[in-house]
Every structure is written in C-alpha cells, then in structure tokens.
C-alpha cells in the first residue's frame, strides 16, 4: 500500500516559501552586501521566480530588514538566560554557549549584521538606536546587579558585553580564517565544545564570577 502525504495548506506553502527566500537572502547578503545583492540573484539562489520574491517582499530593503530582524531575534532568545540566571557564572556562561552555537549554525546571519554595522548601518540605524539600545541597557542592569550583590568583580558592563559579542561572533565572521588555521577543515563537534569551554573559562575567571 502506498501512502500519500497530504498536500500543503496555503499557509504552509507561504511559510516554506518565506523560509527558502530568507535563507537564500541571508547567504547572498552575507557574500555581496546590501549594495551588491539583487532580487534576481536571491531568487536564483532560492530556486524561485523573481516575481515570488516581490510577492512576499516588495523591495530589497524590506527583505534585508527582515533578514536582520531574524538574526537579532535569534540573539535576543539567546540572551533570555541573563534574566533567568541566578548569577554571572550561570547566566554569562549559558549566554556564551548560546551565542557560539548561533555562530556555528547561522554564520551568514552574523556576517550580514557585521557588514551592515561596519558600513555605518545605512539601512538599520533606527534598529540600533531603539531595539539594540534598549536590549543593551537591560542586560547592563542585570550585570550591575550581580556586581552590587558581590557575585562578580566591579567591571564596566558595557565593555563586557562588547567583549562577549566580539569573541562569540568571531567564530562566524572569521570562520574562513579559523578553518584555514584548522588545516582547511571546519571545527569538529569536539573542537566546538572545547572552544566554548575555553571562552567561558577565560571570561568568567577574568570577571571574577562567583
């Protein structure tokens, strides 16, 4: 007896098409930047007619902003551990784990963000001034509370966040350099695990997490 999968609903088709488009757009924007990317190139990578892209995303800027927002949403979810943690060793340790796993699984997304910011954020400056600014202030308050409670050394919370971002996202933004220094091979599961432990050990010891 042959079983037949049920046909996808209109909603499921829309969700799948959006997923394919966003995955292709993330890859193209990472490689070509906003200026070098075209809707036709993204359509080609997605394997869809260009008209389909315009149906879901009327302009290249709308598609780009959605890609950036998706990246940031993933990072925000990773930061939930800050608010739920009992202290810096648990919270910052889990945050490092989560951010490095994102760098491993979404390297193109991190590259899109890095390229946009290095070009002075011509498309998402408003996003930096609102969403990112509010998120940063919230995490700084958590870190300062841990300092006041004597759970870690009195360090500048803002610069600790900058260091966490720079270190964890290095594994995505400079993945080619890391692979070259690893004999031309991507890091193995064991190497990723060792990298996470090393980064956590260095940073948590450096801030005197207790």
C-alpha positions, -999 to 999 in steps of 0.1 A, spaced: 0 0 0 14 34 -9 8 63 15 5 98 1 15 129 21 -14 154 24 -10 185 2 4 215 20 -21 242 30 -18 277 16 -4 289 49 23 261 50 33 269 14 37 306 23 58 297 54 80 274 34 85 299 6 94 326 31 119 302 48 136 294 15 137 331 5 151 343 38 177 315 38 188 325 3 188 362 11 209 357 42 235 339 22 235 365 -7 236 395 16 264 379 36 285 374 4 276 405 -16 264 430 10 232 451 6 245 471 -23 258 441 -43 228 418 -38 199 418 -63 165 404 -60 172 383 -91 203 368 -76 184 359 -44 156 344 -65 182 323 -84 197 310 -51 163 303 -37 152 285 -69 121 306 -72 108 331 -98 117 367 -91 80 375 -90 76 353 -59 102 373 -40 83 405 -48 51 389 -37 65 382 -2 89 411 0 80 442 -22 116 457 -21 151 446 -14 152 468 17 121 451 31 138 417 26 171 429 41 154 443 72 136 410 77 169 391 75 185 415 100 155 413 123 156 375 122 192 375 132 186 398 161 156 378 172 178 347 175 203 367 195 176 380 218 164 345 225 199 335 234 200 364 259 169 352 278 194 333 300 205 366 315 171 373 331 166 338 343 201 331 358 209 332 395 243 347 389 270 356 363 287 322 361 254 306 351 240 335 330 271 346 312 283 310 307 250 300 292 250 331 270 284 323 256 273 288 249 242 301 231 260 328 211 287 304 199 261 279 188 244 306 168 278 315 152 281 278 143 246 274 129 240 309 114 274 322 102 259 340 73 235 359 95 263 372 117 282 383 86 252 403 74 250 421 107 288 428 108 288 442 73 259 464 79 274 479 111 308 483 95 292 504 68 276 527 95 242 509 94 227 527 64 196 505 64 191 496 101 204 526 121 169 531 136 170 495 148 203 501 165 191 532 182 159 516 195 158 478 198 196 472 203 200 501 227 171 490 249 183 454 250 218 466 259 206 488 287 186 459 301 215 435 302 238 461 317 213 465 346 215 427 352 253 428 352 254 458 376 230 440 399 254 410 400 282 434 408 262 450 436 255 416 451 292 407 451 288 379 426 315 393 402 342 420 400 333 456 395 339 459 358 323 481 331 291 462 320 291 478 286 326 467 277 319 432 290 290 429 265 312 442 237 338 416 245 312 388 246 298 399 212 333 402 196 345 369 209 315 347 201 308 363 167 344 359 157 337 323 151 311 332 124 326 364 109 361 350 106 351 313 100 374 311 69 404 322 89 396 297 117 391 269 91 424 278 74 442 276 108 425 243 114 441 226 84 414 238 60 387 220 79 356 233 98 358 228 136 346 194 146 320 188 174 347 182 199 366 213 188 335 235 192 329 220 226 365 228 236 362 263 222 331 271 242 348 258 274 379 278 268 360 311 261 338 306 292 368 298 314 388 328 303 359 353 305 344 340 338 378 339 355 385 374 341 354 390 356 358 371 389 324 353 385 314 338 418 
